[in-house]
């Protein structure tokens, strides 16, 4: 058989196929495309996933329910929902925490079923608040629907504690303080004093002895006009001690320490380690600051009007009543010198807000007590 026979045979078959397609129209061409594995043009892509069609299906006589796939967005090609046997649905960690706390609270107070649901919910919320505050995250407890936080913002200052940090570590300690201040400025509802303002306040406060002494913390708070104060320290290596970086959070109303964050410098006391330590703990420090009881100060009195250092940032409204107080006294055990707590604040008068000066100021008139003076503390009535 001649070699040219096979090419001619192929050409004949191709021409015959084309003729069939033209004679039968588009239907034949669609059939050929389908036969070759190409989808037809009139086939629409299914937009609703099959797992979203039905909540419950029966398989081998057992009910299977649609459940969130715990591996969705974790591993590739995982569907958002899967079917699992009823009773074995995926339960998020948050829900497990709530259920376990409700069970524990129910055991302590009697059978959980005997406690009204709203009361049980409030008990669970209280327990969650306590756990988060122990972890230094009390400021981020979610509020119930419609519940308004008592305060929106906090004024704070960050100071490097040069009195308890060796001179050899002073540069690193200043880096730690400036890095924390910068990180806190990026947090919502926290206003951080500038470096020059901190230097001026430190000079005017005329502190004596350690910065951590209660009167010094209160004096620094008054000079800087802040509600919270963070002191940074760097403890150098000594023997088997690798050295430590420290952040201490103080409430300037009472002058007491409310939180301390310490981390050993396992990789050595280096500048990048200080920056990383500050950035990693800024959120925790901000949460502790926001969870502290808010208060304001009398800035000055003019023409019978009392000007205050807080405004919309404290949730104030015209007509609100405020009490002017003297902070309670520290109670110390004379034998052990341990601080047992503080006496109640002493009220010295009452104010009524008459005008808001933007976000951080307000004007009030005296309702009772007085005459008031600059530096006195005010709280919500």
C-alpha positions in Angstrom: 0.0 0.0 0.0 1.5 3.4 -0.9 2.8 5.6 2.0 0.6 8.5 0.9 -2.5 6.5 1.5 -2.7 7.1 5.3 -2.5 11.0 5.1 -5.2 11.0 2.5 -7.3 8.7 4.6 -7.0 11.1 7.6 -7.8 14.1 5.5 -11.0 12.3 4.3 -12.1 11.6 7.8 -11.6 15.2 8.9 -13.6 16.5 5.9 -16.4 14.1 6.6 -16.5 15.2 10.3 -16.8 18.9 9.2 -19.6 18.1 6.8 -21.5 16.3 9.5 -21.2 19.2 11.9 -22.4 21.7 9.3 -25.3 19.5 8.3 -26.5 18.9 11.9 -25.9 22.4 13.3 -24.6 23.4 16.7 -26.0 20.3 18.4 -23.5 18.1 16.8 -20.7 20.5 17.7 -21.8 20.5 21.3 -21.9 16.7 21.3 -18.4 16.6 20.0 -17.2 19.0 22.6 -18.8 17.0 25.4 -17.4 13.8 24.0 -13.9 15.4 24.0 -14.3 16.5 27.7 -15.1 20.2 27.3 -18.2 21.5 29.2 -21.1 22.9 27.2 -21.5 26.7 27.0 -25.0 26.6 28.5 -23.9 24.8 31.7 -23.9 27.3 34.6 -21.6 26.9 37.5 -23.3 25.9 40.7 -23.1 28.8 43.1 -24.6 27.3 46.2 -22.5 24.6 47.9 -24.3 21.3 48.4 -23.5 21.3 52.1 -25.6 24.4 52.5 -28.8 22.8 51.1 -29.9 20.9 54.1 -29.4 21.1 57.9 -30.0 17.4 58.7 -29.7 14.3 56.6 -30.3 10.6 57.4 -27.5 8.2 56.7 -27.8 4.5 57.7 -30.8 5.5 59.9 -28.8 8.0 61.9 -29.2 11.8 61.8 -26.2 13.8 60.5 -26.2 17.5 61.0 -24.4 20.3 59.2 -21.5 21.5 61.3 -18.7 24.1 61.0 -15.5 22.4 59.7 -12.8 23.1 62.3 -10.1 22.8 59.5 -11.7 25.3 57.2 -9.2 28.1 56.4 -6.5 26.0 58.1 -5.8 23.4 55.5 -6.3 23.9 51.7 -9.4 22.7 49.9 -11.4 22.2 53.1 -15.1 23.0 52.9 -16.6 25.5 55.3 -19.3 23.0 56.5 -19.3 19.2 56.9 -21.9 16.6 58.0 -21.2 14.9 61.3 -23.3 12.5 63.4 -25.7 14.5 65.7 -24.2 15.1 69.1 -20.7 15.3 67.7 -20.9 18.8 66.2 -17.9 21.1 66.3 -18.1 23.4 69.4 -15.8 26.5 69.4 -13.4 27.0 72.2 -15.3 30.1 73.5 -18.5 28.1 73.8 -16.7 25.3 75.6 -15.3 27.8 78.1 -18.7 29.3 78.7 -20.3 25.8 79.2 -17.6 24.6 81.5 -17.8 27.7 83.7 -21.6 27.5 83.8 -21.2 23.9 84.9 -18.6 24.8 87.6 -20.7 27.7 88.8 -23.8 25.5 88.9 -22.0 22.9 91.1 -20.8 25.6 93.5 -24.2 27.3 93.8 -26.4 24.1 93.6 -27.7 22.5 90.4 -27.3 24.7 87.4 -30.8 23.9 86.3 -32.2 25.5 89.5 -30.6 28.8 88.7 -32.5 31.2 86.4 -30.8 31.5 83.0 -30.3 35.3 83.3 -28.8 34.8 86.8 -26.5 32.0 85.5 -25.4 34.1 82.6 -24.5 37.0 84.9 -22.5 34.5 87.2 -20.6 33.2 84.1 -19.8 36.7 83.0 -18.4 37.6 86.4 -16.2 34.5 86.4 -14.9 35.3 82.9 -14.2 38.8 84.0 -12.2 37.5 86.9 -10.2 35.0 84.7 -9.3 37.7 82.1 -8.2 40.2 84.8 -5.9 37.6 86.3 -4.4 37.2 82.8 -3.9 41.0 82.5 -6.6 41.3 79.9 -9.4 42.8 82.0 -9.8 45.8 79.8 -10.9 43.7 76.9 -13.9 42.0 78.5 -16.8 42.3 76.0 -19.8 44.3 77.2 -23.3 43.1 77.2 -25.5 44.5 74.4 -26.5 48.1 75.2 -24.0 48.3 78.1 -21.7 51.3 77.9 -18.2 51.3 79.2 -17.8 53.8 82.0 -14.8 55.4 80.3 -13.5 55.5 76.7 -9.9 56.7 77.1 -6.9 56.8 79.5 -4.2 59.4 79.8 -0.9 57.6 80.6 2.9 58.2 80.7 5.9 55.9 80.2 9.0 56.6 82.3 12.3 54.8 82.3 13.1 54.1 86.0 16.7 55.4 86.1 16.9 55.0 89.9 16.6 51.2 89.8 18.4 50.6 86.5 22.3 50.6 86.4 23.9 53.4 84.4 25.3 50.8 82.0 21.8 49.8 81.0 20.3 53.3 80.8 20.4 53.5 77.0 18.6 50.2 76.6 16.0 51.2 79.3 15.3 54.4 77.4 14.8 52.3 74.2 12.4 50.0 76.1 10.4 53.0 77.4 10.2 54.8 74.0 9.3 51.6 72.2 6.5 50.9 74.7 5.2 54.5 74.4 5.2 54.2 70.6 3.3 50.9 70.7 0.7 52.2 73.2 0.0 55.2 70.9 -1.2 52.7 68.3 -3.7 51.2 70.8 -7.3 52.5 70.9 -8.4 54.7 73.8 -4.9 55.3 75.2 -3.3 58.8 75.1 0.4 58.8 75.8 2.3 61.8 77.1 5.2 63.1 74.9 8.8 62.8 75.9 9.3 66.5 76.6 6.1 66.6 78.7 7.4 63.6 80.8 10.8 65.3 81.4 9.1 68.5 82.5 6.7 66.6 84.8 9.5 64.6 86.3 11.4 67.9 87.1 8.4 69.6 88.6 7.3 66.6 90.8 10.5 66.9 92.8 10.4 63.2 93.8 12.6 62.0 96.6 13.8 58.4 96.9 12.6 55.6 94.6 10.1 56.5 91.9 8.0 53.5 93.0 7.1 55.1 96.3 3.3 55.8 96.5 3.6 59.5 97.1 6.0 59.8 94.1 3.6 58.0 91.8 0.8 60.3 92.9 2.9 63.4 92.5 4.1 62.3 89.0 0.5 61.6 88.1 -0.7 65.0 89.2 2.1 66.8 87.3 1.6 64.9 84.1 -2.2 64.8 84.4 -2.4 61.1 83.8 -4.4 58.2 85.3 -1.8 55.5 84.6 2.0 55.4 84.8 4.3 52.7 83.4 7.8 52.4 84.7 10.4 50.4 82.7 13.5 48.7 84.2 16.4 46.7 82.9 18.1 44.3 85.4 21.6 43.3 84.2 22.9 39.7 84.2 24.5 38.5 87.4 25.9 35.0 87.9 23.4 32.5 86.4 20.8 35.3 86.1 20.5 36.2 82.3 19.1 39.7 83.1 15.5 40.8 82.9 13.3 43.5 81.3 10.4 44.8 83.4 7.3 46.8 82.8 5.3 48.0 85.9 1.9 49.6 85.7 0.7 52.0 88.4 -2.6 53.6 89.2 -1.8 57.3 90.0 -5.0 57.7 92.0 -3.8 55.5 94.9 -0.2 55.3 93.7 -0.2 51.5 93.8 1.1 49.0 91.4 -1.6 47.0 89.5 0.5 44.9 87.2 4.1 43.8 86.5 5.4 42.1 83.4 8.9 40.5 83.6 10.8 38.6 80.9 14.3 37.1 81.1 16.7 38.1 78.4 17.5 34.6 77.3 19.2 35.8 74.1 21.0 38.6 75.9 20.1 42.2 76.7 20.0 43.7 73.2 18.2 46.7 71.7 16.1 44.6 69.3 15.0 42.3 72.3 13.8 45.4 74.2 11.8 46.6 71.2 10.2 43.2 70.7 9.4 42.9 74.4 7.6 46.3 74.3 5.6 45.5 71.2 4.6 42.0 72.4 3.2 43.4 75.8 1.7 46.7 74.6 -1.8 45.2 74.3 -1.6 43.6 77.7 -0.5 46.9 79.3 -3.2 48.8 77.4 -5.8 46.4 78.7 -4.7 46.8 82.3 -4.8 50.6 81.9 -8.3 50.7 80.5 -9.5 48.4 83.3 -8.5 50.7 86.0 -11.1 52.9 87.7 -11.2 56.3 85.9 -10.9 59.6 87.6 -10.2 63.2 86.7 -8.6 66.2 88.3 -9.5 69.8 88.9 -7.3 71.8 86.6 -8.1 75.3 87.8 -11.0 77.5 89.0 -12.0 80.7 87.2 -14.9 83.0 87.8 -16.7 80.4 89.9 -16.3 77.7 87.2 -14.4 74.5 87.8 -12.3 73.3 84.9 -11.7 69.5 84.7 -9.1 67.4 82.9 -11.6 64.9 81.4 -14.5 65.2 79.0 -16.0 63.0 76.3 -13.1 60.6 76.7 -14.6 59.7 80.1 -18.2 59.4 78.7 -19.2 62.7 80.4 -22.4 64.5 79.4 -23.8 67.9 80.3 -25.8 67.5 83.5 -23.6 64.6 84.9 -22.8 64.8 88.6 -19.3 64.3 89.9 -18.0 63.9 93.4 -14.7 65.6 94.5 -12.8 63.2 96.7 -9.6 62.7 98.7 -8.1 59.3 98.0 -8.3 56.7 100.8 -5.3 56.1 103.0 -3.0 53.1 102.8 -3.4 50.6 105.7 -0.2 48.9 106.7 0.4 46.1 109.2 2.9 47.7 111.7 4.5 44.3 112.5 5.0 43.0 108.9 4.7 46.3 107.0 2.4 44.5 104.5 -0.1 46.7 102.8 -3.6 45.5 103.8 -5.5 47.8 101.5 -6.9 51.3 101.5 -9.6 53.2 103.4 -12.6 54.6 101.5 -12.3 57.9 99.6 -13.4 60.9 101.5 -16.0 63.0 99.7 -15.4 66.8 99.9 -18.0 68.1 97.5 -20.1 67.7 94.4 -20.0 69.2 90.9 -22.4 69.4 88.0 -21.0 69.3 84.4 -22.3 72.4 82.5 -20.1 72.3 79.4 -17.8 69.9 77.5 -14.5 71.1 76.1 -14.0 68.6 73.4 -12.6 65.1 74.2 -10.4 65.8 77.3 -11.9 68.8 79.2 -15.1 69.9 80.9 -16.5 72.8 82.9 -18.6 72.3 86.1 -20.3 74.3 88.8 -20.2 73.6 92.5 -23.3 71.9 93.9 -21.9 71.4 97.4 -18.7 71.6 99.3 -15.7 73.6 98.3 -13.9 75.9 97.7 -12.0 73.5 95.5 -8.4 73.7 94.4 -6.3 72.5 91.5 -5.2 68.9 91.7 -8.2 67.6 93.6 -9.6 64.3 92.3 -13.1 63.8 90.9 -15.0 60.6 90.3 -18.5 59.7 89.0 -21.2 60.1 91.6 
